C-alpha cells in the first residue's frame, strides 16, 4: 500500500454569471468523498488507531463545517471531565455562542461497534446535561438530541461507507443541518448587508475578469496580457516580502508549486506549509522533530503532541500522526512559513503568497 500524506481542501465559493464555481455544499461533498476514499485506502491503519481516525476522517469534516480544530477556544480536544462518578476526557467539546449549549463528539477508531458506546453517550448527556452529542468512527455518525434515562436512541444517523457518491449531497445536508459552525456562531448569522456587499463585489470582479477573457480571445497583444496578469496578481502578498499580518485574516494560500487552497486561519496556513514540506520531502520524517526559526525548546513539527497549554494541529504522514505547534501570532506564522519554504522547499519558495480576507 502506498503511504502518502493525507490532506483535504475545501473551496467555499458561489456560482455567478456562468463562472463554474462550487457552492459550499458541493465543497463539503468533496471533503466527504475524500473521507470515503481515505477510509478505504487506509482501513487497516484506521482500524488500529483512534488518533489516526480522528486526524484523517473526522477533523477534515469539522474543518469543512467551519470548526477550527486547532483553536482550543472553539474546539477543546480531550477536555477533562469530573462529575460525580463520571470522569475521563471528552474527545471533542465544541463551544457555541450559548455556553450552556455545547456540542460533544465522541470518537472511536474506524469499524468499532458504535452501538456498544450508546450507554456512554447517555451518561454524558444526563450527567453533564449536554443536549447535542455525536458518536462516530469517521464513517458512521449518530446524532443524539433527546437523550434521557428512558431514551437511549439517536435522533438521526448516517453511514458514509454505505452512501453512494451520487447521494453525497444528502450526506452533506445531514452535517450542515446539525453541525455547521454557522448555526452556533452569532457573527456568522448576522450582518447580511455586509455579506451581500461582498457578493456584489465578487460579481463585479468576475464580470471584470470575463471582459478581460473576451479581450484575450479577440487579441493577444502584450498590453492586454499584461493587464490580465496585473488583474489576477494584485491581491497576492508574497510570503518572503515585508508586510503586517496583525489583525488580518487570510482567505487563500498559494503554495510554492502554485496550488491555491482556501484557508480560514493563520493556523491552517502553518499546518498546510508543514504538510507541503513533508509531502515534497518525505525524508524529513526521519529528521523530526524540527524546530521553528527561533530554535526554541518546543518543536514546530514533531511526532509528540505539544504541551496542553499550547495550540497545536495535526495530520497524518506515513501512517503516523504528525503534530504542528501553532502557538504563534499571525506575523510569526508568516516568518515560520518563510523559514520552512526557504530551508526545505526544493521548488521556488518565492511563489508562496496569501490573499487576505476583505
C-alpha positions as CSV (number, residue, x, y, z in Angstrom):
1,X,0.0,0.0,0.0
2,X,1.4,3.4,-0.9
3,X,1.7,5.7,2.0
4,X,1.0,9.4,1.3
5,X,0.3,12.5,3.2
6,X,-3.4,13.0,3.8
7,X,-4.7,16.5,3.1
8,X,-8.1,17.9,2.5
9,X,-9.1,21.1,0.7
10,X,-12.4,22.9,0.8
11,X,-13.1,25.6,-1.8
12,X,-16.1,27.7,-0.5
13,X,-17.5,29.6,-3.4
14,X,-20.5,30.7,-5.3
15,X,-21.8,30.5,-8.8
16,X,-22.2,33.8,-10.7
17,X,-22.6,34.8,-14.3
18,X,-21.8,31.5,-15.9
19,X,-18.5,31.0,-14.0
20,X,-18.1,27.4,-12.8
21,X,-17.6,27.8,-9.0
22,X,-18.5,25.4,-6.3
23,X,-21.2,26.0,-3.7
24,X,-20.3,25.4,0.0
25,X,-22.5,22.3,-0.1
26,X,-20.6,20.9,-3.1
27,X,-17.3,21.7,-1.4
28,X,-18.4,19.7,1.6
29,X,-19.3,16.8,-0.7
30,X,-15.8,16.8,-2.0
31,X,-14.5,16.5,1.6
32,X,-16.9,13.6,2.2
33,X,-15.7,12.0,-1.0
34,X,-12.1,12.3,0.2
35,X,-13.1,10.8,3.6
36,X,-14.7,7.8,2.0
37,X,-11.6,7.3,-0.2
38,X,-9.3,7.6,2.8
39,X,-11.3,5.1,4.8
40,X,-10.9,2.6,2.0
41,X,-7.3,3.2,1.3
42,X,-6.1,3.3,4.9
43,X,-8.7,1.0,6.5
44,X,-6.1,-1.2,8.3
45,X,-4.3,1.7,9.9
46,X,-7.5,3.5,10.8
47,X,-9.0,0.4,12.4
48,X,-5.9,0.2,14.7
49,X,-5.9,3.8,15.9
50,X,-8.5,6.3,17.2
51,X,-6.0,9.1,16.8
52,X,-5.4,8.4,13.1
53,X,-9.1,8.0,12.6
54,X,-9.7,11.5,14.1
55,X,-6.9,13.1,12.1
56,X,-7.8,11.5,8.7
57,X,-11.6,11.1,8.8
58,X,-13.2,13.4,11.5
59,X,-11.0,16.6,11.6
60,X,-11.4,17.3,7.9
61,X,-15.2,17.2,8.2
62,X,-15.2,19.5,11.2
63,X,-12.9,21.9,9.4
64,X,-15.2,21.9,6.3
65,X,-18.1,22.8,8.6
66,X,-16.2,25.8,9.9
67,X,-14.8,24.5,13.2
68,X,-11.2,25.4,13.8
69,X,-10.0,22.2,15.4
70,X,-6.6,23.9,16.1
71,X,-8.2,26.6,18.3
72,X,-8.9,25.4,21.8
73,X,-11.2,28.4,22.5
74,X,-13.6,26.9,19.9
75,X,-12.8,23.2,19.8
76,X,-11.5,21.6,23.0
77,X,-9.8,18.3,22.3
78,X,-9.5,15.8,25.1
79,X,-11.4,18.0,27.6
80,X,-11.1,16.6,31.1
81,X,-14.3,15.9,32.9
82,X,-15.2,15.0,36.5
83,X,-18.8,15.0,37.7
84,X,-19.9,12.6,40.3
85,X,-18.9,9.1,39.3
86,X,-18.1,10.3,35.8
87,X,-14.5,11.0,34.9
88,X,-12.4,10.9,31.8
89,X,-11.9,13.1,28.7
90,X,-14.3,14.3,26.0
91,X,-12.8,13.7,22.5
92,X,-14.3,17.0,21.1
93,X,-16.0,19.7,23.1
94,X,-17.4,22.4,20.7
95,X,-18.0,25.8,22.3
96,X,-21.0,27.6,20.8
97,X,-22.4,31.1,21.3
98,X,-24.5,29.7,24.1
99,X,-22.1,28.5,26.7
100,X,-24.9,26.3,28.2
101,X,-25.4,24.5,24.9
102,X,-22.0,23.0,23.9
103,X,-21.7,20.1,21.4
104,X,-19.8,16.9,22.3
105,X,-18.4,14.4,19.8
106,X,-17.2,11.0,21.0
107,X,-14.8,9.4,18.5
108,X,-13.9,5.7,18.0
109,X,-11.5,4.1,15.7
110,X,-12.9,3.1,12.3
111,X,-15.0,0.0,12.4
112,X,-15.6,-0.1,16.2
113,X,-19.1,-1.2,17.1
114,X,-20.6,2.1,18.0
115,X,-23.8,0.7,19.5
116,X,-21.8,-0.6,22.4
117,X,-21.0,3.1,23.3
118,X,-24.6,4.3,23.4
119,X,-24.6,4.0,27.3
120,X,-21.5,6.2,27.3
121,X,-23.4,8.9,25.4
122,X,-26.4,8.6,27.7
123,X,-24.1,9.1,30.7
124,X,-22.5,12.2,29.1
125,X,-25.9,13.6,28.3
126,X,-27.6,13.0,31.6
127,X,-24.6,13.8,33.9
128,X,-23.2,16.8,32.0
129,X,-26.6,18.0,30.7
130,X,-25.5,18.1,27.1
131,X,-28.3,18.4,24.6
132,X,-26.4,17.7,21.4
133,X,-23.9,14.8,21.1
134,X,-22.4,12.9,18.2
135,X,-20.8,9.4,18.2
136,X,-18.7,8.5,15.2
137,X,-16.0,6.2,13.8
138,X,-15.4,8.6,10.9
139,X,-17.9,7.0,8.6
140,X,-20.9,6.2,10.8
141,X,-22.3,9.2,12.6
142,X,-25.0,9.1,15.2
143,X,-26.6,12.3,16.5
144,X,-28.3,12.3,19.9
145,X,-30.5,15.2,20.9
146,X,-33.3,13.8,23.1
147,X,-31.4,11.5,25.4
148,X,-32.9,10.6,28.8
149,X,-32.7,7.7,31.2
150,X,-35.5,6.1,29.2
151,X,-34.5,7.1,25.7
152,X,-31.1,5.9,24.5
153,X,-31.7,6.0,20.8
154,X,-30.0,8.5,18.4
155,X,-32.2,11.2,16.8
156,X,-30.5,10.7,13.4
157,X,-27.7,8.8,11.8
158,X,-25.8,8.4,8.6
159,X,-23.3,5.9,7.2
160,X,-20.8,7.5,4.7
161,X,-19.5,4.0,4.0
162,X,-22.9,3.0,2.6
163,X,-23.6,6.3,0.9
164,X,-23.1,6.3,-2.9
165,X,-21.2,9.2,-4.4
166,X,-24.4,10.3,-6.2
167,X,-26.0,10.7,-2.7
168,X,-23.3,12.7,-1.0
169,X,-25.3,15.9,-1.3
170,X,-27.8,14.4,1.1
171,X,-25.0,13.4,3.4
172,X,-23.6,16.9,3.3
173,X,-27.1,18.3,4.2
174,X,-27.1,16.0,7.2
175,X,-23.9,17.7,8.5
176,X,-24.9,21.2,7.6
177,X,-28.3,20.9,9.3
178,X,-26.7,19.6,12.5
179,X,-23.1,20.6,12.8
180,X,-22.4,23.7,10.7
181,X,-20.5,26.2,12.8
182,X,-22.5,29.0,11.3
183,X,-25.6,27.7,13.2
184,X,-23.8,28.3,16.5
185,X,-21.8,31.4,15.9
186,X,-23.8,34.7,16.0
187,X,-21.2,36.5,13.9
188,X,-21.8,34.1,11.1
189,X,-25.6,34.6,11.2
190,X,-25.8,38.4,11.2
191,X,-24.5,41.3,9.1
192,X,-26.4,40.1,5.9
193,X,-25.7,43.5,4.4
194,X,-22.0,43.0,4.7
195,X,-22.2,39.6,3.2
196,X,-24.3,40.9,0.3
197,X,-21.7,43.6,-0.2
198,X,-19.0,41.0,-0.6
199,X,-21.2,39.0,-3.0
200,X,-21.8,42.2,-5.1
201,X,-18.0,42.9,-5.1
202,X,-17.3,39.3,-6.2
203,X,-19.8,39.6,-9.0
204,X,-18.2,42.8,-10.2
205,X,-14.8,41.2,-10.1
206,X,-16.0,38.2,-12.1
207,X,-17.5,40.5,-14.7
208,X,-14.2,42.3,-15.0
209,X,-12.4,39.0,-15.4
210,X,-14.9,38.0,-18.1
211,X,-14.3,41.1,-20.0
212,X,-10.6,40.5,-19.9
213,X,-11.0,37.0,-21.2
214,X,-13.1,38.3,-24.0
215,X,-10.4,40.7,-24.9
216,X,-7.8,38.0,-24.7
217,X,-9.9,35.9,-27.1
218,X,-10.0,38.7,-29.6
219,X,-6.4,39.8,-29.3
220,X,-3.2,38.5,-27.6
221,X,-1.3,41.8,-27.6
222,X,1.3,42.2,-24.9
223,X,-0.7,45.1,-23.4
224,X,-3.8,43.0,-22.8
225,X,-1.8,40.1,-21.4
226,X,0.0,42.5,-19.1
227,X,-3.3,43.9,-17.9
228,X,-4.8,40.4,-17.3
229,X,-1.7,39.4,-15.3
230,X,-1.9,42.5,-13.2
231,X,-5.5,41.9,-12.5
232,X,-5.0,38.3,-11.3
233,X,-2.0,39.1,-9.1
234,X,-2.8,42.4,-7.5
235,X,-4.2,40.9,-4.3
236,X,-1.4,38.4,-3.6
237,X,1.1,39.2,-0.8
238,X,4.3,37.2,-1.1
239,X,5.5,35.3,1.9
240,X,9.0,36.5,1.6
241,X,8.1,40.2,1.5
242,X,7.7,42.5,4.4
243,X,4.0,43.2,5.4
244,X,2.0,43.2,8.6
245,X,-0.5,40.3,9.1
246,X,-1.6,41.6,12.5
247,X,-5.4,41.8,12.9
248,X,-5.9,40.4,9.4
249,X,-7.4,37.1,8.2
250,X,-6.2,35.0,5.3
251,X,-8.6,33.9,2.5
252,X,-6.4,32.0,0.0
253,X,-2.9,30.5,0.2
254,X,-0.7,29.8,-2.8
255,X,1.9,27.1,-2.2
256,X,5.3,27.2,-3.9
257,X,4.1,24.8,-6.6
258,X,1.3,27.3,-7.5
259,X,-1.5,25.2,-5.9
260,X,-4.1,27.6,-4.4
261,X,-6.1,26.5,-1.4
262,X,-8.8,28.3,0.6
263,X,-7.9,29.0,4.2
264,X,-9.7,30.3,7.3
265,X,-6.9,31.0,9.7
266,X,-3.1,31.5,10.1
267,X,-3.0,28.2,11.9
268,X,-4.2,26.5,8.8
269,X,-1.5,28.2,6.7
270,X,1.2,27.0,9.0
271,X,-0.2,23.4,9.0
272,X,-0.6,23.3,5.2
273,X,3.0,24.6,4.9
274,X,4.3,21.8,7.1
275,X,2.3,19.2,5.1
276,X,3.7,20.6,1.9
277,X,7.3,20.3,3.0
278,X,6.8,16.8,4.2
279,X,4.9,15.8,1.1
280,X,7.7,17.1,-1.2
281,X,10.5,15.8,1.0
282,X,9.3,12.7,2.9
283,X,12.9,12.0,4.1
284,X,12.2,14.9,6.5
285,X,10.2,12.4,8.6
286,X,13.5,10.9,9.6
287,X,14.6,14.4,10.8
288,X,11.7,15.1,13.2
289,X,11.4,16.9,15.4
290,X,12.0,20.2,13.5
291,X,12.5,23.4,15.4
292,X,10.9,26.7,14.4
293,X,13.0,29.6,13.1
294,X,13.9,30.7,16.6
295,X,15.1,27.2,17.7
296,X,13.0,27.3,20.8
297,X,12.6,24.2,23.0
298,X,9.0,23.5,21.8
299,X,9.4,21.9,18.4
300,X,7.4,23.2,15.4
301,X,6.9,19.8,13.8
302,X,7.1,16.6,15.9
303,X,5.7,13.1,16.5
304,X,4.9,14.3,20.0
305,X,1.9,16.4,20.9
306,X,2.9,19.9,22.2
307,X,2.1,20.7,25.9
308,X,-1.6,21.1,26.5
309,X,-1.2,24.9,27.2
310,X,0.0,25.4,23.6
311,X,-2.3,25.5,20.5
312,X,-1.5,22.7,18.0
313,X,-2.8,20.9,14.9
314,X,-2.1,17.5,13.4
315,X,-2.1,15.5,10.2
316,X,-1.1,12.0,9.1
317,X,2.0,11.1,7.2
318,X,3.1,7.5,6.5
319,X,0.6,6.1,9.0
320,X,1.9,8.4,11.8
321,X,0.3,11.4,13.4
322,X,2.4,14.5,13.0
323,X,1.8,17.4,15.3
324,X,2.4,21.1,14.5
325,X,2.8,23.7,17.2
326,X,0.6,26.6,16.1
327,X,1.0,28.8,19.2
328,X,2.1,31.8,17.1
329,X,0.9,35.3,16.2
330,X,0.0,35.9,12.5
331,X,3.3,37.6,11.8
332,X,5.2,34.7,13.4
333,X,3.3,32.3,11.3
334,X,4.4,34.1,8.2
335,X,8.0,34.1,9.4
336,X,8.0,30.4,10.1
337,X,6.4,29.6,6.8
338,X,9.1,31.6,5.0
339,X,11.7,29.8,7.1
340,X,10.2,26.3,6.2
341,X,10.0,27.0,2.5
342,X,13.5,28.5,2.3
343,X,15.0,25.6,4.2
344,X,13.1,22.6,3.0
345,X,11.3,23.5,-0.2
346,X,13.0,22.4,-3.5
347,X,10.5,24.2,-5.7
348,X,10.5,28.0,-5.8
349,X,9.6,29.3,-2.3
350,X,9.2,32.8,-3.7
351,X,5.9,31.8,-5.3
352,X,4.2,31.3,-1.9
353,X,1.7,34.1,-1.3
354,X,-1.5,35.0,0.5
355,X,-4.7,36.8,-0.3
356,X,-6.3,38.5,2.7
357,X,-10.0,38.3,3.5
358,X,-11.9,41.5,2.9
